[in-house]
Amino acid sequence: IGRGKYADLVINLPIVSRSHAVLTYHHETWSIADLGSKGGIEVNGKKVEGQGTVNYGDTISLAGVELVLAPPEEALEQRQEEKQELTPPEGLTFVLILIFQVLATFQVLFAQTERLQPEIPLTFFLFIALESIHFALVRLIGRRTCTLEMLCYFLCGLNLLVVSSAAPNSLYKQLAAIFLGVLVYTILGFTLRKLEYAQKVKYLSMVAAAILLVLNLAIGERIFGAKNWIKLGFITFQPMEFVKVAFVLAGTATLDKLLTTRNMTAFIAFAGTCLVTLAIIRDFGTAVVFFTAFLVMAFMHSGDLRNLLLILSGAAFGGFAIVTFMPYIATRFATWGKVWQYADTSGYQQTRTMIAIASGGLLGVGGGRGYLVNVAAADTDLVFGVLCEEWGLLIALTAVLTIVFFAVYTVTLISYSKSAFYAIAACGAATIFIIQLALNVLGSVDILPLTGVTIPFISNGGSSMIASWGLLALIKSAE
């Protein structure tokens, strides 16, 4: 509530501060908090210091401007019950996904020209068992919907199909990552149900992320130009993938703390630390993902477009400096939009990807029969091309639209969310999904520069898979 045009309730009087107060409904109780206003707040004639409780019928005075908190109309009370959910029939969806995965498994097996690789049928058997048990348990405990989980299993199935063609020796590792991802999703899902626990998870994740950032700078190894890998014995992982979850949680806040200087300063400091670290390790693709998520969450904090324009201006200057002083990044931009002129050098990956997409047509050449898997990073940076070539444009676009659905679903959820905390978390996670998808797909076909960013749930990589399930838990928390 305030005089500013971005307030939910605008009181255009000079005695009211631009951001005067915040009125919050939580646990069936209304509360009001002062945002450092000049005129102060009173409830029924009593001055409110910090935060106070408000009941229906109470008179709220903002610098002398009186308002009365009235009960909502019956139609508004029924809004939550009557909302239309953007979900397809779950039973039919699950059966169709299973049929596709079983048929696709046989397709990959029939494509084996030398010896039968036993890890392929065993991996898919265990994976199908996992998703079937998950679906049965959700039905058993009577949860309202599990559409998001089923769609993620569809994407994870595509991930295993790509890995079985491009890197069959990594199938067990990738299956283990899916199991761990589901475990992380389940633990986060239960923990985030209560706002008090969710706020504790936020601060714990920020501490863990800070430790990962330090470790990355200290002992990280450089692979494919970016120093973003840590090796601990037989385990190799990308710490910045896990930092994504902490980054989104760092930007969350309850409504009463959303506009406080302390909360926003902490988020900006954490975001700045992440972006500087990414610049040092030369992972600029992930930096774009983090920065875009920061813009979305910052806008949800303030609603002020002018501040975002200032941030974008500074980012544009920083981007120009990076391209100027770092030849590795400048090379990516030098071939952007004209990769066919460098088809055998710096544009090799994109040109082969576009050839593969064209050769795959609508239905594909069949699992395990593609050529693109022989190109470097086919199962990560160029995974969209592998999907198009082997499984066809229809399946590839279905995968793309599935991830877009996550964002659309998030938009339908946020107005009904239990708290601003969950709304911001869901939007931040959905933004990361969409930006990663756009950078990967458009980069592989030369519409955008190739950045090395993965597609959530589909690209090969254990760290990416686990982090994607963690981000999905943040979207699910808004239900």
Beta strands, then each sheet from edge to edge (+ up, - down):
strand 1: 21-26
strand 2: 29-34
strand 3: 41-43
strand 4: 46-47
strand 5: 51-54
strand 6: 59-62
strand 7: 65-68
strand 8: 221-223
strand 9: 226-232
strand 10: 235-237
sheet 1: 1+ 2- 5+
sheet 2: 4+ 3- 6+ 7-
sheet 3: 8+ 9- 10+
end
